[in-house]
């Protein structure tokens, strides 16, 4: 389960699609914090014609999948986010005679 986040500007741009379609396709970015998953929409696509043709199809319903699709990647495949470290961590940096009080991390606002 995921939350779909549609900012006002994206909604206004795709208002007709949102109000008239039977099925929406979403192009966006996945944000995950623990068990909470958000999809921040960049583009909304009307998939009503594809939904209407489901009963008459001989081939499976075509859906592209990305690197965040755990079903297609498989449970035993390595998580692409857990690669080798990119460089020294803040705790590994030693500056003689200096003390680091805090390190500011950019926050993620899901509102």
N, CA, C and O atoms as a printed pandas DataFrame, in Angstrom:
     atom_number atom_name residue_name chain_id  residue_number  x_coord  y_coord  z_coord
0              1         N          UNK        A               1    0.847   -1.169    0.000
1              2        CA          UNK        A               1    0.000    0.000    0.000
2              3         C          UNK        A               1    0.896    1.237    0.000
3              4         O          UNK        A               1    1.931    1.275    0.665
4              5         N          UNK        A               2    0.479    2.228   -0.750
5              6        CA          UNK        A               2    1.247    3.465   -0.840
6              7         C          UNK        A               2    0.290    4.649   -0.880
7              8         O          UNK        A               2   -0.861    4.524   -1.300
8              9         N          UNK        A               3    0.778    5.782   -0.444
9             10        CA          UNK        A               3    0.027    7.030   -0.522
10            11         C          UNK        A               3    0.407    7.739   -1.818
11            12         O          UNK        A               3    1.586    7.821   -2.161
12            13         N          UNK        A               4   -0.575    8.243   -2.526
13            14        CA          UNK        A               4   -0.307    9.027   -3.728
14            15         C          UNK        A               4   -0.386   10.502   -3.362
15            16         O          UNK        A               4   -1.410   10.976   -2.868
16            17         N          UNK        A               5    0.700   11.221   -3.609
17            18        CA          UNK        A               5    0.764   12.652   -3.317
18            19         C          UNK        A               5    0.690   13.396   -4.644
19            20         O          UNK        A               5    1.563   13.249   -5.499
20            21         N          UNK        A               6   -0.357   14.196   -4.806
21            22        CA          UNK        A               6   -0.528   15.005   -6.018
22            23         C          UNK        A               6   -0.544   16.461   -5.580
23            24         O          UNK        A               6   -1.503   16.919   -4.958
24            25         N          UNK        A               7    0.513   17.179   -5.904
25            26        CA          UNK        A               7    0.576   18.590   -5.533
26            27         C          UNK        A               7   -0.429   19.376   -6.370
27            28         O          UNK        A               7   -0.840   18.933   -7.442
28            29         N          UNK        A               8   -0.811   20.526   -5.876
29            30        CA          UNK        A               8   -1.857   21.334   -6.493
30            31         C          UNK        A               8   -1.544   21.673   -7.949
31            32         O          UNK        A               8   -2.435   21.606   -8.795
32            33         N          UNK        A               9   -0.308   22.030   -8.257
33            34        CA          UNK        A               9    0.055   22.394   -9.631
34            35         C          UNK        A               9   -0.100   21.196  -10.578
35            36         O          UNK        A               9   -0.556   21.356  -11.710
36            37         N          UNK        A              10    0.274   20.007  -10.119
37            38        CA          UNK        A              10    0.129   18.800  -10.939
38            39         C          UNK        A              10   -1.353   18.480  -11.116
39            40         O          UNK        A              10   -1.789   18.120  -12.210
40            41         N          UNK        A              11   -2.122   18.612  -10.044
41            42        CA          UNK        A              11   -3.561   18.355  -10.122
42            43         C          UNK        A              11   -4.232   19.289  -11.132
43            44         O          UNK        A              11   -5.020   18.842  -11.966
44            45         N          UNK        A              12   -3.920   20.573  -11.058
45            46        CA          UNK        A              12   -4.530   21.538  -11.977
46            47         C          UNK        A              12   -4.143   21.257  -13.420
47            48         O          UNK        A              12   -4.963   21.419  -14.324
48            49         N          UNK        A              13   -2.917   20.843  -13.644
49            50        CA          UNK        A              13   -2.457   20.536  -14.995
50            51         C          UNK        A              13   -3.191   19.319  -15.570
51            52         O          UNK        A              13   -3.467   19.268  -16.768
52            53         N          UNK        A              14   -3.506   18.343  -14.715
53            54        CA          UNK        A              14   -4.135   17.093  -15.146
54            55         C          UNK        A              14   -5.561   16.959  -14.599
55            56         O          UNK        A              14   -6.050   15.844  -14.415
56            57         N          UNK        A              15   -6.214   18.064  -14.344
57            58        CA          UNK        A              15   -7.543   18.070  -13.722
58            59         C          UNK        A              15   -8.567   17.244  -14.511
59            60         O          UNK        A              15   -9.285   16.434  -13.924
60            61         N          UNK        A              16   -8.640   17.437  -15.810
61            62        CA          UNK        A              16   -9.605   16.704  -16.634
62            63         C          UNK        A              16   -9.351   15.201  -16.555
63            64         O          UNK        A              16  -10.299   14.420  -16.460
64            65         N          UNK        A              17   -8.106   14.792  -16.591
65            66        CA          UNK        A              17   -7.757   13.371  -16.485
66            67         C          UNK        A              17   -8.206   12.804  -15.147
67            68         O          UNK        A              17   -8.772   11.712  -15.101
68            69         N          UNK        A              18   -7.966   13.521  -14.067
69            70        CA          UNK        A              18   -8.343   13.054  -12.731
70            71         C          UNK        A              18   -9.856   12.903  -12.618
71            72         O          UNK        A              18  -10.340   11.921  -12.055
72            73         N          UNK        A              19  -10.593   13.852  -13.140
73            74        CA          UNK        A              19  -12.045   13.850  -12.967
74            75         C          UNK        A              19  -12.784   12.908  -13.915
75            76         O          UNK        A              19  -13.895   12.486  -13.594
76            77         N          UNK        A              20  -12.214   12.564  -15.069
77            78        CA          UNK        A              20  -12.954   11.790  -16.050
78            79         C          UNK        A              20  -12.474   10.364  -16.257
79            80         O          UNK        A              20  -13.206    9.563  -16.839
80            81         N          UNK        A              21  -11.292   10.016  -15.811
81            82        CA          UNK        A              21  -10.765    8.680  -16.116
82            83         C          UNK        A              21  -11.264    7.624  -15.132
83            84         O          UNK        A              21  -11.547    7.908  -13.968
84            85         N          UNK        A              22  -11.360    6.386  -15.647
85            86        CA          UNK        A              22  -11.746    5.242  -14.819
86            87         C          UNK        A              22  -10.535    4.621  -14.134
87            88         O          UNK        A              22  -10.650    4.037  -13.056
88            89         N          UNK        A              23   -9.371    4.754  -14.771
89            90        CA          UNK        A              23   -8.131    4.240  -14.197
90            91         C          UNK        A              23   -7.016    5.217  -14.528
91            92         O          UNK        A              23   -6.886    5.665  -15.667
92            93         N          UNK        A              24   -6.213    5.544  -13.523
93            94        CA          UNK        A              24   -5.115    6.495  -13.682
94            95         C          UNK        A              24   -3.779    5.772  -13.681
95            96         O          UNK        A              24   -3.556    4.839  -12.911
96            97         N          UNK        A              25   -2.905    6.220  -14.553
97            98        CA          UNK        A              25   -1.501    5.841  -14.493
98            99         C          UNK        A              25   -0.749    7.009  -13.872
99           100         O          UNK        A              25   -1.098    8.168  -14.094
100          101         N          UNK        A              26    0.279    6.704  -13.096
101          102        CA          UNK        A              26    1.026    7.753  -12.403
102          103         C          UNK        A              26    2.507    7.610  -12.724
103          104         O          UNK        A              26    3.078    6.525  -12.610
104          105         N          UNK        A              27    3.114    8.707  -13.122
105          106        CA          UNK        A              27    4.557    8.793  -13.264
106          107         C          UNK        A              27    5.017    9.668  -12.109
107          108         O          UNK        A              27    4.545   10.793  -11.949
108          109         N          UNK        A              28    5.939    9.152  -11.305
109          110        CA          UNK        A              28    6.361    9.929  -10.151
110          111         C          UNK        A              28    7.571    9.343   -9.476
111          112         O          UNK        A              28    8.261    8.486  -10.027
112          113         N          UNK        A              29    7.816    9.813   -8.284
113          114        CA          UNK        A              29    8.984    9.409   -7.504
114          115         C          UNK        A              29    8.520    8.726   -6.227
115          116         O          UNK        A              29    7.594    9.199   -5.568
116          117         N          UNK        A              30    9.152    7.625   -5.880
117          118        CA          UNK        A              30    8.816    6.887   -4.661
118          119         C          UNK        A              30    9.646    7.429   -3.515
119          120         O          UNK        A              30   10.858    7.604   -3.635
120          121         N          UNK        A              31    8.977    7.695   -2.397
121          122        CA          UNK        A              31    9.646    8.093   -1.159
122          123         C          UNK        A              31    9.243    7.079   -0.098
123          124         O          UNK        A              31    8.059    6.800    0.089
124          125         N          UNK        A              32   10.239    6.529    0.596
125          126        CA          UNK        A              32    9.963    5.520    1.613
126          127         C          UNK        A              32   10.624    5.929    2.921
127          128         O          UNK        A              32   11.804    6.280    2.951
128          129         N          UNK        A              33    9.860    5.881    3.986
129          130        CA          UNK        A              33   10.354    6.169    5.334
130          131         C          UNK        A              33    9.818    5.060    6.226
131          132         O          UNK        A              33    8.669    5.116    6.664
132          133         N          UNK        A              34   10.649    4.042    6.501
133          134        CA          UNK        A              34   10.185    2.899    7.281
134          135         C          UNK        A              34    9.159    2.115    6.481
135          136         O          UNK        A              34    9.427    1.718    5.347
136          137         N          UNK        A              35    7.987    1.889    7.060
137          138        CA          UNK        A              35    6.921    1.161    6.379
138          139         C          UNK        A              35    6.012    2.070    5.559
139          140         O          UNK        A              35    5.127    1.578    4.859
140          141         N          UNK        A              36    6.210    3.377    5.629
141          142        CA          UNK        A              36    5.350    4.333    4.924
142          143         C          UNK        A              36    5.939    4.602    3.546
143          144         O          UNK        A              36    7.108    4.962    3.413
144          145         N          UNK        A              37    5.104    4.421    2.521
145          146        CA          UNK        A              37    5.543    4.624    1.133
146          147         C          UNK        A              37    4.665    5.702    0.512
147          148         O          UNK        A              37    3.438    5.653    0.608
148          149         N          UNK        A              38    5.309    6.674   -0.126
149          150        CA          UNK        A              38    4.606    7.739   -0.836
150          151         C          UNK        A              38    5.051    7.718   -2.292
151          152         O          UNK        A              38    6.226    7.496   -2.581
152          153         N          UNK        A              39    4.119    7.947   -3.203
153          154        CA          UNK        A              39    4.443    8.172   -4.603
154          155         C          UNK        A              39    4.066    9.619   -4.896
155          156         O          UNK        A              39    2.888    9.977   -4.864
156          157         N          UNK        A              40    5.057   10.443   -5.180
157          158        CA          UNK        A              40    4.822   11.854   -5.492
158          159         C          UNK        A              40    4.655   11.960   -7.002
159          160         O          UNK        A              40    5.599   11.723   -7.756
160          161         N          UNK        A              41    3.448   12.317   -7.441
161          162        CA          UNK        A              41    3.092   12.302   -8.861
162          163         C          UNK        A              41    3.692   13.498   -9.592
163          164         O          UNK        A              41    3.647   14.629   -9.108
164          165         N          UNK        A              42    4.257   13.222  -10.775
165          166        CA          UNK        A              42    4.714   14.256  -11.697
166          167         C          UNK        A              42    3.765   14.367  -12.876
167          168         O          UNK        A              42    3.552   15.452  -13.417
168          169         N          UNK        A              43    3.193   13.223  -13.273
169          170        CA          UNK        A              43    2.334   13.170  -14.448
170          171         C          UNK        A              43    1.235   12.146  -14.204
171          172         O          UNK        A              43    1.502   11.081  -13.646
172          173         N          UNK        A              44    0.012   12.444  -14.608
173          174        CA          UNK        A              44   -1.120   11.535  -14.484
174          175         C          UNK        A              44   -1.604   11.184  -15.880
175          176         O          UNK        A              44   -1.759   12.063  -16.728
176          177         N          UNK        A              45   -1.844    9.892  -16.122
177          178        CA          UNK        A              45   -2.180    9.404  -17.452
178          179         C          UNK        A              45   -3.529    8.698  -17.392
179          180         O          UNK        A              45   -3.785    7.927  -16.467
180          181         N          UNK        A              46   -4.390    8.954  -18.367
181          182        CA          UNK        A              46   -5.695    8.301  -18.459
182          183         C          UNK        A              46   -5.513    6.911  -19.072
183          184         O          UNK        A              46   -5.121    6.792  -20.232
184          185         N          UNK        A              47   -5.797    5.860  -18.297
185          186        CA          UNK        A              47   -5.692    4.482  -18.764
186          187         C          UNK        A              47   -7.067    3.836  -18.919
187          188         O          UNK        A              47   -7.181    2.611  -18.863
188          189         N          UNK        A              48   -8.109    4.639  -19.111
189          190        CA          UNK        A              48   -9.472    4.119  -19.222
190          191         C          UNK        A              48   -9.628    3.164  -20.399
191          192         O          UNK        A              48  -10.317    2.152  -20.271
192          193         N          UNK        A              49   -9.008    3.455  -21.543
193          194        CA          UNK        A              49   -9.123    2.587  -22.714
194          195         C          UNK        A              49   -8.489    1.228  -22.444
195          196         O          UNK        A              49   -9.032    0.202  -22.854
196          197         N          UNK        A              50   -7.360    1.206  -21.767
197          198        CA          UNK        A              50   -6.710   -0.053  -21.423
198          199         C          UNK        A              50   -7.564   -0.859  -20.449
199          200         O          UNK        A              50   -7.633   -2.084  -20.552
200          201         N          UNK        A              51   -8.208   -0.185  -19.510
201          202        CA          UNK        A              51   -9.084   -0.869  -18.557
202          203         C          UNK        A              51  -10.281   -1.479  -19.274
203          204         O          UNK        A              51  -10.682   -2.603  -18.971
204          205         N          UNK        A              52  -10.849   -0.749  -20.217
205          206        CA          UNK        A              52  -12.017   -1.248  -20.948
206          207         C          UNK        A              52  -11.671   -2.459  -21.807
207          208         O          UNK        A              52  -12.549   -3.275  -22.086
208          209         N          UNK        A              53  -10.424   -2.600  -22.231
209          210        CA          UNK        A              53  -10.037   -3.699  -23.111
210          211         C          UNK        A              53   -9.513   -4.924  -22.368
211          212         O          UNK        A              53   -9.089   -5.886  -23.009
212          213         N          UNK        A              54   -9.530   -4.917  -21.058
213          214        CA          UNK        A              54   -8.960   -6.021  -20.284
214          215         C          UNK        A              54   -9.641   -7.348  -20.609
215          216         O          UNK        A              54   -8.945   -8.353  -20.755
216          217         N          UNK        A              55  -10.966   -7.399  -20.730
217          218        CA          UNK        A              55  -11.671   -8.648  -21.001
218          219         C          UNK        A              55  -11.389   -9.225  -22.367
219          220         O          UNK        A              55  -11.499  -10.438  -22.545
220          221         N          UNK        A              56  -11.032   -8.412  -23.335
221          222        CA          UNK        A              56  -10.810   -8.878  -24.689
222          223         C          UNK        A              56   -9.352   -9.107  -25.035
223          224         O          UNK        A              56   -9.041   -9.379  -26.194
224          225         N          UNK        A              57   -8.470   -9.010  -24.095
225          226        CA          UNK        A              57   -7.041   -9.153  -24.382
226          227         C          UNK        A              57   -6.613  -10.619  -24.389
227          228         O          UNK        A              57   -7.080  -11.427  -23.587
228          229         N          UNK        A              58   -5.712  -10.936  -25.318
229          230        CA          UNK        A              58   -5.093  -12.254  -25.305
230          231         C          UNK        A              58   -3.749  -12.199  -24.594
231          232         O          UNK        A              58   -3.310  -13.189  -24.010
232          233         N          UNK        A              59   -3.103  -11.052  -24.642
233          234        CA          UNK        A              59   -1.808  -10.876  -23.978
234          235         C          UNK        A              59   -2.031  -10.276  -22.597
235          236         O          UNK        A              59   -3.070   -9.662  -22.353
236          237         N          UNK        A              60   -1.075  -10.443  -21.692
237          238        CA          UNK        A              60   -1.216   -9.828  -20.371
238          239         C          UNK        A              60   -1.242   -8.304  -20.463
239          240         O          UNK        A              60   -0.751   -7.714  -21.426
240          241         N          UNK        A              61   -1.822   -7.686  -19.444
241          242        CA          UNK        A              61   -1.901   -6.227  -19.370
242          243         C          UNK        A              61   -0.489   -5.660  -19.253
243          244         O          UNK        A              61    0.215   -5.991  -18.299
244          245         N          UNK        A              62   -0.050   -4.816  -20.193
245          246        CA          UNK        A              62    1.339   -4.338  -20.178
246          247         C          UNK        A              62    1.553   -3.223  -19.155
247          248         O          UNK        A              62    0.985   -2.138  -19.275
248          249         N          UNK        A              63    2.360   -3.501  -18.173
249          250        CA          UNK        A              63    2.726   -2.484  -17.195
250          251         C          UNK        A              63    4.239   -2.428  -17.079
251          252         O          UNK        A              63    4.871   -3.444  -16.789
252          253         N          UNK        A              64    4.830   -1.266  -17.299
253          254        CA          UNK        A              64    6.273   -1.161  -17.085
254          255         C          UNK        A              64    6.573   -1.226  -15.591
255          256         O          UNK        A              64    5.739   -0.852  -14.766
256          257         N          UNK        A              65    7.735   -1.690  -15.258
257          258        CA          UNK        A              65    8.129   -1.722  -13.856
258          259         C          UNK        A              65    9.533   -1.144  -13.727
259          260         O          UNK        A              65   10.354   -1.231  -14.641
260          261         N          UNK        A              66    9.779   -0.557  -12.570
261          262        CA          UNK        A              66   11.057    0.088  -12.317
262          263         C          UNK        A              66   11.852   -0.645  -11.263
263          264         O          UNK        A              66   11.489   -1.744  -10.843
264          265         N          UNK        A              67   12.933   -0.032  -10.840
265          266        CA          UNK        A              67   13.819   -0.680   -9.882
266          267         C          UNK        A              67   13.193   -0.822   -8.508
267          268         O          UNK        A              67   13.675   -1.610   -7.695
268          269         N          UNK        A              68   12.119   -0.072   -8.225
269          270        CA          UNK        A              68   11.458   -0.172   -6.928
270          271         C          UNK        A              68   10.389   -1.246   -6.884
271          272         O          UNK        A              68    9.739   -1.428   -5.855
272          273         N          UNK        A              69   10.197   -1.964   -7.988
273          274        CA          UNK        A              69    9.163   -2.986   -8.055
274          275         C          UNK        A              69    9.713   -4.290   -7.482
275          276         O          UNK        A              69   10.398   -5.036   -8.182
276          277         N          UNK        A              70    9.416   -4.565   -6.215
277          278        CA          UNK        A              70    9.972   -5.727   -5.533
278          279         C          UNK        A              70    9.417   -7.031   -6.083
279          280         O          UNK        A              70   10.083   -8.061   -5.984
280          281         N          UNK        A              71    8.213   -7.020   -6.661
281          282        CA          UNK        A              71    7.640   -8.237   -7.224
282          283         C          UNK        A              71    8.471   -8.721   -8.404
283          284         O          UNK        A              71    8.818   -9.900   -8.473
284          285         N          UNK        A              72    8.794   -7.828   -9.331
285          286        CA          UNK        A              72    9.557   -8.221  -10.513
286          287         C          UNK        A              72   11.032   -8.440  -10.190
287          288         O          UNK        A              72   11.695   -9.246  -10.843
288          289         N          UNK        A              73   11.537   -7.748   -9.217
289          290        CA          UNK        A              73   12.938   -7.895   -8.845
290          291         C          UNK        A              73   13.173   -9.203   -8.122
291          292         O          UNK        A              73   14.242   -9.802   -8.245
292          293         N          UNK        A              74   12.173   -9.655   -7.361
293          294        CA          UNK        A              74   12.289  -10.915   -6.633
294          295         C          UNK        A              74   12.760  -10.689   -5.209
295          296         O          UNK        A              74   13.497   -9.740   -4.942
296          297         N          UNK        A              75   12.338  -11.558   -4.281
297          298        CA          UNK        A              75   12.683  -11.349   -2.875
298          299         C          UNK        A              75   14.152  -11.580   -2.564
299          300         O          UNK        A              75   14.659  -11.042   -1.579
300          301         N          UNK        A              76   14.856  -12.373   -3.386
301          302        CA          UNK        A              76   16.251  -12.680   -3.076
302          303         C          UNK        A              76   17.227  -11.732   -3.752
303          304         O          UNK        A              76   18.426  -11.781   -3.477
304          305         N          UNK        A              77   16.730  -10.868   -4.633
305          306        CA          UNK        A              77   17.616   -9.929   -5.322
306          307         C          UNK        A              77   18.083   -8.854   -4.348
307          308         O          UNK        A              77   17.335   -8.457   -3.455
308          309         N          UNK        A              78   19.312   -8.384   -4.515
309          310        CA          UNK        A              78   19.814   -7.347   -3.604
310          311         C          UNK        A              78   19.061   -6.035   -3.793
311          312         O          UNK        A              78   18.657   -5.692   -4.904
312          313         N          UNK        A              79   18.883   -5.323   -2.714
313          314        CA          UNK        A              79   18.221   -4.024   -2.755
314          315         C          UNK        A              79   19.197   -3.014   -3.353
315          316         O          UNK        A              79   20.300   -2.863   -2.828
316          317         N          UNK        A              80   18.830   -2.310   -4.445
317          318        CA          UNK        A              80   19.770   -1.388   -5.084
318          319         C          UNK        A              80   20.165   -0.211   -4.205
319          320         O          UNK        A              80   21.165    0.454   -4.475
320          321         N          UNK        A              81   19.385    0.058   -3.146
321          322        CA          UNK        A              81   19.741    1.162   -2.247
322          323         C          UNK        A              81   20.850    0.790   -1.290
323          324         O          UNK        A              81   21.449    1.666   -0.667
324          325         N          UNK        A              82   21.138   -0.508   -1.159
325          326        CA          UNK        A              82   22.144   -0.960   -0.194
326          327         C          UNK        A              82   23.430   -1.351   -0.910
327          328         O          UNK        A              82   23.874   -2.495   -0.823
328          329         N          UNK        A              83   24.011   -0.415   -1.601
329          330        CA          UNK        A              83   25.270   -0.652   -2.305
330          331         C          UNK        A              83   26.443   -0.326   -1.412
331          332         O          UNK        A              83   26.264   -0.100   -0.215
332          333         N          UNK        A              84   27.630   -0.297   -1.965
333          334        CA          UNK        A              84   28.803    0.061   -1.171
334          335         C          UNK        A              84   28.718    1.524   -0.722
335          336         O          UNK        A              84   28.104    2.342   -1.408
336          337         N          UNK        A              85   29.318    1.858    0.407
337          338        CA          UNK        A              85   29.265    3.253    0.880
338          339         C          UNK        A              85   29.911    4.193   -0.135
339          340         O          UNK        A              85   30.856    3.828   -0.833
340          341         N          UNK        A              86   29.381    5.398   -0.195
341          342        CA          UNK        A              86   29.848    6.380   -1.179
342          343         C          UNK        A              86   31.079    7.149   -0.723
343          344         O          UNK        A              86   31.727    7.804   -1.539
344          345         N          UNK        A              87   31.400    7.087    0.502
345          346        CA          UNK        A              87   32.544    7.828    1.029
346          347         C          UNK        A              87   32.551    7.733    2.537
347          348         O          UNK        A              87   31.762    6.983    3.111
348          349         N          UNK        A              88   33.423    8.476    3.188
349          350        CA          UNK        A              88   33.478    8.386    4.650
350          351         C          UNK        A              88   32.204    8.940    5.289
351          352         O          UNK        A              88   31.635    9.930    4.830
352          353         N          UNK        A              89   31.784    8.287    6.340
353          354        CA          UNK        A              89   30.624    8.741    7.092
354          355         C          UNK        A              89   31.056    9.894    8.004
355          356         O          UNK        A              89   32.242   10.054    8.291
356          357         N          UNK        A              90   30.092   10.690    8.452
357          358        CA          UNK        A              90   30.403   11.844    9.299
358          359         C          UNK        A              90   31.088   11.408   10.588
359          360         O          UNK        A              90   31.946   12.121   11.107
360          361         N          UNK        A              91   30.712   10.239   11.108
361          362        CA          UNK        A              91   31.313    9.753   12.357
362          363         C          UNK        A              91   32.771    9.353   12.157
363          364         O          UNK        A              91   33.517    9.260   13.132
364          365         N          UNK        A              92   33.198    9.112   10.905
365          366        CA          UNK        A              92   34.567    8.692   10.622
366          367         C          UNK        A              92   35.521    9.869   10.427
367          368         O          UNK        A              92   36.734    9.675   10.349
368          369         N          UNK        A              93   34.987   11.075   10.348
369          370        CA          UNK        A              93   35.820   12.249   10.109
370          371         C          UNK        A              93   36.381   12.739   11.444
371          372         O          UNK        A              93   35.639   13.015   12.387
372          373         N          UNK        A              94   37.707   12.839   11.498
373          374        CA          UNK        A              94   38.364   13.326   12.713
374          375         C          UNK        A              94   39.128   14.602   12.384
375          376         O          UNK        A              94   40.008   14.615   11.523
376          377         N          UNK        A              95   38.777   15.665   13.080
377          378        CA          UNK        A              95   39.456   16.939   12.908
378          379         C          UNK        A              95   40.131   17.282   14.228
379          380         O          UNK        A              95   39.445   17.633   15.187
380          381         N          UNK        A              96   41.460   17.191   14.304
381          382        CA          UNK        A              96   42.139   17.486   15.571
382          383         C          UNK        A              96   41.846   18.903   16.040
383          384         O          UNK        A              96   41.955   19.861   15.275
384          385         N          UNK        A              97   41.475   19.019   17.305
385          386        CA          UNK        A              97   41.220   20.319   17.898
386          387         C          UNK        A              97   39.850   20.894   17.581
387          388         O          UNK        A              97   39.528   21.987   18.047
388          389         N          UNK        A              98   39.051   20.210   16.822
389          390        CA          UNK        A              98   37.707   20.692   16.495
390          391         C          UNK        A              98   36.683   19.652   16.913
391          392         O          UNK        A              98   36.922   18.446   16.866
392          393         N          UNK        A              99   35.548   20.162   17.320
393          394        CA          UNK        A              99   34.461   19.288   17.729
394          395         C          UNK        A              99   33.221   19.627   16.907
395          396         O          UNK        A              99   32.824   20.789   16.814
396          397         N          UNK        A             100   32.633   18.632   16.331
397          398        CA          UNK        A             100   31.430   18.844   15.540
398          399         C          UNK        A             100   30.236   18.677   16.469
399          400         O          UNK        A             100   30.002   17.592   17.002
400          401         N          UNK        A             101   29.488   19.747   16.658
401          402        CA          UNK        A             101   28.334   19.715   17.563
402          403         C          UNK        A             101   27.161   18.958   16.935
403          404         O          UNK        A             101   26.539   18.123   17.591
404          405         N          UNK        A             102   26.864   19.242   15.690
405          406        CA          UNK        A             102   25.757   18.566   15.038
406          407         C          UNK        A             102   25.950   18.621   13.527
407          408         O          UNK        A             102   26.650   19.480   12.989
408          409         N          UNK        A             103   25.317   17.696   12.888
409          410        CA          UNK        A             103   25.329   17.664   11.430
410          411         C          UNK        A             103   23.884   17.797   10.985
411          412         O          UNK        A             103   23.029   17.015   11.400
412          413         N          UNK        A             104   23.612   18.769   10.155
413          414        CA          UNK        A             104   22.244   19.001    9.692
414          415         C          UNK        A             104   21.958   18.131    8.486
415          416         O          UNK        A             104   22.725   18.103    7.523
416          417         N          UNK        A             105   20.850   17.426    8.552
417          418        CA          UNK        A             105   20.377   16.600    7.444
418          419         C          UNK        A             105   19.124   17.257    6.877
419          420         O          UNK        A             105   18.246   17.683    7.627
420          421         N          UNK        A             106   19.047   17.335    5.566
421          422        CA          UNK        A             106   17.868   17.902    4.929
422          423         C          UNK        A             106   16.671   17.006    5.242
423          424         O          UNK        A             106   16.732   15.793    5.041
424          425         N          UNK        A             107   15.583   17.602    5.735
425          426        CA          UNK        A             107   14.413   16.822    6.103
426          427         C          UNK        A             107   13.529   16.554    4.889
427          428         O          UNK        A             107   13.597   17.249    3.875
428          429         N          UNK        A             108   12.693   15.514    5.029
429          430        CA          UNK        A             108   11.728   15.171    3.984
430          431         C          UNK        A             108   10.357   15.493    4.517
431          432         O          UNK        A             108    9.927   14.948    5.534
432          433         N          UNK        A             109    9.669   16.384    3.822
433          434        CA          UNK        A             109    8.350   16.823    4.243
434          435         C          UNK        A             109    7.291   16.086    3.428
435          436         O          UNK        A             109    7.214   16.269    2.213
436          437         N          UNK        A             110    6.471   15.254    4.077
437          438        CA          UNK        A             110    5.472   14.469    3.375
438          439         C          UNK        A             110    4.083   15.097    3.446
439          440         O          UNK        A             110    3.097   14.427    3.137
440          441         N          UNK        A             111    3.981   16.355    3.841
441          442        CA          UNK        A             111    2.658   16.974    3.959
442          443         C          UNK        A             111    2.122   17.342    2.619
443          444         O          UNK        A             111    1.017   17.876    2.522
